[in-house]
Amino acid sequence: MDLKKNAEAIEAGRTALGLELGSTNIKMVLVNEACETLASTSYGWENQLENGIWTYDLAKVWLGIEDAFHSLTADVQSRYHVEIKTIGSIGISAMMHGYLPFDKTGKQLAPFRTWRNNITGESAAKLTELFGFNIPQRWSIAHLYQAILNGEEHVKDIAFLTTLAGYVHWQLSGEKVLGIGDASGMFPIDEQTGTYDAAMMEAFGGLDEVKRYPWKLADILPKPLRAGKAAGQLTKEGAWLLDPTGKLQPGALMAPPEGDAGTGMVATNAVRKRTGNISVGTSAFSMNVLDAPLKAVHRDIDIVTTPDGAPVAMV
C-alpha cells in the first residue's frame, strides 16, 4: 500500500470505519476506498451472569468503544503520522437478538438480555404456534412476550426495543433503524415488503395480554433497512462517544446496523440465493439462502434474512 496516499485519504476522510461488538471482543477496522485495511484494533470483554441473566453492562459498551477508537487513532498516528478527524462512513455490527428496552426518555428499562439466554421457552412456543413460524428463544419478540407473560412492570413503559447494534447506531446517529438481517432476528420479515410481517404483527397485537399495553409493536421496533440504504449521519454527540478528545468531526454516513450473521454472509460472499456458509465462533451455525419458503415449521431451523432481505435458513 502507498503510505502517502493512505495518509492523504485518512486526512480527507476517504475511509470507512467498521465496528463489531462480538461475544468476546469489540473490534474496529479502518479501510480505504479500495477496502484495504489501514488499521485495526480490539477490546476484550465478557458477558456476566447476573440474577440468572446473561448480560453486558451498557457502560462497558462505551468503555470498550472509546478504548478501541483510542487504540485505532494511535495506530494510525504511528503508521501514517496523521490524525483521524473525519471519517467517510461508519457501519456497526453486533450480536443479534436479545432484549434492550428503553422508555421515551431513552432510559434503559431492563438489563440487556443477550442471545445466550434460554429463559423464553413458554413465549417462544406460544408465538411459534400463533404465527405458524418458528420463533427461537433468543429472538427479541420472544423476550418481549415472555416479559409480558411474567408481568414485568417495565413493559408498560417501553417506547423503543432494539438490538445491541441498533442501540449503538441510535446513540451515534440518533436514528432508530436496523439492518433488515438484524431486524429479522427481532421479528419475522416479509421479503416482498422489506418490513415486519404485517399479519403476524396483527396477530401479536390481538393477544389479550398484549392489548392492555399503551404501545403498538410497530411503533416500538426499529425501522428495517436493506443494505445500501442511508441510515443517518454521525452526530456531534455520537462523535464525542467515539472520541472524547473532540478531534473527530460529525457527518460520517451511517450504514444500516447489522447482525453478526449478516456480516458473516457478506464476508464469505454467500448472500445470493442457493449459497451458504458456516460460522464457527462462540456458537457454530450454517446459513443457507433460500430460493423458496420452507413448506413446514421446523423448530431447529430459524428463518432470518440476508442484509438485502432474502430469506435464510439458519441452523
N, C-alpha and C positions, 0 to 999 in steps of 0.2 A: 504494500500500500504506500501511496505517496504521503509522507507525514505532513508536508507543507500544505497540500491540497486538503487533507483532512482537518488540519488546524483551521484553515480558512472556512471550511464547511461548518465546523463547530462554532466558530465566531459568528457566522452568518445565520446560524440556526437551521442549516440544511441537514437536519438529523431527525431521528425518531427514537424515542425512549420507550422501552418495554419494561413493565413492572409486573412481576409474578409473585403472588402470595401463595406458596405451596404449604404442604403439611409440616415441613421441617426447615424450610428456608424461604426468606424473602429475597428475590433476585431482581437485579436491574441490568439491562444491557442497552448501550447506546450504539446505534448503527448509522451509517451514512446512506446516501440515496441509492447506492448500489447494494444495500443490505449487508455491507461488510461491517464486522464488529469493530467498533472503535475502542470500547472499554466495557467492562462488566464487573459486577461485584455481587456479594450475597451477605445475608444476615441470618444467623441461625436462630430458630425459635421452636418451641414445642407447645402442643396443647396441654391443658391441665384438666384433671377430673375433679370437678367441684360440685358437691351435692348431687353426685350421680350423673352429672352432665359433662361431656367433653366440650371444652370451650377454649377460646383465646380472649384475653383482655384486649379491648379495642385500643387502650392506651399503648399497648405493646405493638399494635399495628403501626402506629405513627412513630414510635421509638425506632422500630426496625426500618421503616421507610426513610426516616431522617438519617439514620446511621448509614444505610445503603447509599443514599444520594451523596452524603458527605464523602464516603469512600470512592464513589464514582467520580466526583469532581476532583478529588485528589489524584486519582489515576490519570484522568485527562490532563491535569496540570503537569504531572510527571512525564507523560508521553509526548504531549503536543505543546506544552508551555503556553496554554491559553485557558481561559475560564469559561464555564458554561453559564451564559447569561440569557440565552434564548434557545428554545427547542422547537423544531418544526411540528412534530406531532407526538402524541403520547397514547399508549394503549395499556390497559390494565387487564390482567388475568388473575384468577384466584380459584381456590377450591369451590366446587359447585355446591348447590343445595343449601340445606341448613335453614336457620331461623334468625333473622335480625330485624326485630320490630322497633319502630320509632313512633313517637307521638307527633302532634302538629308543630311542636316547638323544636323538633329534632332530638329530643331526649330519648336515649335508649331505654326500652321498656323491660327487657329481659336479657340475661346473659346470652351471648352468641351460642346457639346450639349447632354444632358442626355436623357434617355428613356422617361422622363416625357413630353418632348416637342411634341406638336401636330402642327407642322409647315410644314409638308411634305405631305399634302393631295394630292396635284397635282401629285407629283412624285410617291407616293405610288399607286395611281390609275392607272397611266400610266404603271408602271412596272408590276403591277398585270395583266393587260391586255396583255402586251407584253410576259410575261413568262407563262401565264395560271397557276399562282401560287400566293397565297396570300402574298403580301408584306405589312406588317404593317407600320404605320408611324414612329415607333420608330427604325426600323431597320437601320443599318449603310448605306446600299445601297440606301435607300430612302433619307437619309440625304445628301449623296453624289450627287445623281441625282438632288435633289432639289437645291443644291448649284450650280450645272451646269445650271439648268433652270433659276436660279436667276442671272446668270452671275457673280458669285462671283470671284473676282480677284485671290484669293489664290489657286483656284482649279488647275491651270496650274502647280503649284509648288509642288503638292503632290507627295511624294515619299513613304509614309507609312501611312496607315489608320488602326486604331485598336480600341479596346475597352479599358475600364479602367483596367481590369485585364491584358490584353495584354500589355498595356503601363507599368504597374508596373513590370511585368515579364521581359519585354525588358530592363528596367533600371537596374534590379537586375542581369540579366544573359547575356544581350547582344543579346538574341535570339528573332527574330521576328516571334513568333509562337503563337498558340492559341488552347486551348482545342476545340474539334470538336463541343461540345454543345454550347459554346460561339460563335464559328465561324458561327454556323447555325443561329445566330441572326444578323449576318452581311450580309450574302448572302446564298441562298439555297444550301444545301449539297446533294450530291449524295451518298446514303447509300452504294452502291456497291464499289465505288472508295475511299470513305472516304475523298473526297475533294469537292471543289465547283462544282456545276453542270456546265458541260462544254458547253452544248447547251445554257443555259441561259447566261453564260459568253459571248459567241459568239454573242448572240442577243443584249446584252447590248453594246458590243464593236462596233456593226454595226449601232448604232443610229448615225444620222448625227451630233447631238450636242455633242456626245462623241468622234467622230473620230478626232476632231480638237485638242485634248489634246495629249501631248507627251508621256503619260504613258499608259500602258495596265493594266486593272483591276487586272489581275492575278499577276502582279508584285508589286502592292501596298498593297494587302491584306496579313495578316499574314498566315503562313502555318498551316492548321488544323492538330491536332494530337489527336489520340484516347487515352483514359485513359490507363495508364501503359507505354506509350512511354516516352523515355528520352527527356527532354526539356531544356537541358543545365545544367550549374552549376552556383552557386553564385560566381560572380566575386569579385575581390578586391574592385572595385568601388561600387558594389552592397552591399557588407558587410559594407562599410562606410555609405551608405544611411540608412541601418538599425541601425547601431551602430557607431555614430561619435566618440565614445571613442577609437575606434580602437581595442577593445578586441576581437570582433567577427572575426573569420578567414573565408576566402573564401573556396569554394569547395563543399558546400552542393548541393546535387542533386535537380534539379528543376522539379516539375511535370508540365504537361500542364496546363496553367492557364484557369480556368473555370468560367462560369457564375453562378449567384445565383440560377437559376432554376436547373442547374445540381447538385449543392451541395444539394439542397432540395430533388432531386430524390434519391441521394445516401444516405442521412440521413434517409429517410423513407423506404429504401430498395425497391424502386419502379423503377428499371431500366430494368427489364425483360419485354418482350412483353406481352400485356394484363394485365399490372399492372398500377397503377396510384396513384397520391397523390394530396392533396390540400394544398396550402400555403396561410396563412393569415398574411401578413406583411404590408408593405407600400401599396402594392396592393394585391388583392386576386385573385388567379388563380388556375386552375386544370391542371395537367399534366397527359396525358394518352398515354402510349407507344403503338404504333400501330403495328398490325401484317399484315397490308395490306395498300396500299396507299389510300388516300381519292379518291372517284370517281368524285368529282367536287370541284371547288374552293368555299370556304366559307370564307367571309370576317371577320367573327367572330371567326375563328379557325386559329391559327398560327402554322405552322409546323416547329418545331425545332428538336433537337436530344438529346438522352441520351449522357453521356460522352464517350460511346463507339460507338456512331454513329447510333443508331436505331432511326427511326422517332417517333416524339412525337406530339400529338395534344395538343396545349396549348390554353386554353380558359380563 
